[in-house]
Amino acid sequence: MSFSLSRRALALGLSGAALGAVARPHASLAANPPPATAPAPLAQIRIGRFTVTALTDGYADMPFSYFPGRTAAQVEAEAKAQFTARPGGVRFLFNQYLVEDGASRILIDAGPAGSIGETGRLPEALAARGLRPDQIDAVIVTHMHQDHMGGLVAGGQRRFPNAEVYVDRRDVVHWTDPAKRAGAPDYLQTSFRFASDLVRLYPKLQATQGDHEIMRGLSLVDLTGHTPGHIGVRIEDGSRSLIMVSDMIFPVVHPGMGADVNFLFEQDRPAAEAMRARFFPRAAEEGALIAATHMPFPGLGRIVSDRGRLRWSVADWAYQD
């Protein structure tokens, strides 16, 4: 497969490899009701004819021991340097992105919907945009971890009743396989359950594979590794573009940390490392605007080369020309 950050094709095909052993997650990820705090934030940018609105379902703190490749102390130090350290671990946001072109409303991911941390605020965020879930035309699920599809199936109900749902077929095959579910650790069982609910509640689910054009200017991008069918979404019109990379980048898994550091939930660590090793320098060369699910809101930035070293740089999203 190949994909383009702007208009140039970048070859990113990778072979799979075995999943490494992982530790059982900490109890701090247990579901909690969403906090009654400030209104849900919104941030908007224009990509040609598209309006992209960053939303968030909430947050959770991931223990410092969840990042293979670095010690917990190293991860904590990096998180403190980025101001993402909390007593319970690294603060992860759960960002979603609403893409509108005047004719269609497409939501990228649906959040964990209360199944992890302090989440469940996506409906409120949509309401702040003046929208109800039944006004969403399509939902793209970047991969079938619970924090990306929970909002579609919360409470065992079809929460986006009029939406077409797009998921890579490799993830559908993996997450609906009874044998894989039986052999999976406890912390992945919710993802398997949500995947089963998703297929049942959305029988017309669109199972794509790899690079795939949804509509003019909006395409799925093959970023396999984090899960078998992990995808990104490229939005492009004229000279403007944005690539939503989902779980390619985390607060402490980014170019500045090196491609060998991972996150506990990576399904195929060698493939995820290889994808990042290929993606990061090409993104820096292109100067691509990137959206990342778990980075501090609104999750927008660029990968830049700083005296020969790649690093994440937060993007200025307001008042873009």
Secondary structure, DSSP 8 states (H G I E B T S, - for coil): -EEESSSSEEE---------------GGGS-B-----S----EEEEETTEEEEEEEEEEEEE-GGG-TTS-HHHHHHHHHHTT-EETTEEEEEEEEEEEE-SS-EEEE----TTSSSEE--HHHHHHHTT--GGG--EEE-SS-SHHHHHHHHGGGS-SSTT-EEEEEHHHHHHHT-HHHHHHS-GGGHHHHHHHHHHHHH-TT-EEE-SSEEEETTEEEEE-TTSSTT-EEEEEEETTEEEEEEETT-BTTBSGGG-TT---TT-SSHHHHHHHHHHHHHHHHHHT--EEETTSSTT-EEEEEEETTEEEEEE---TT--
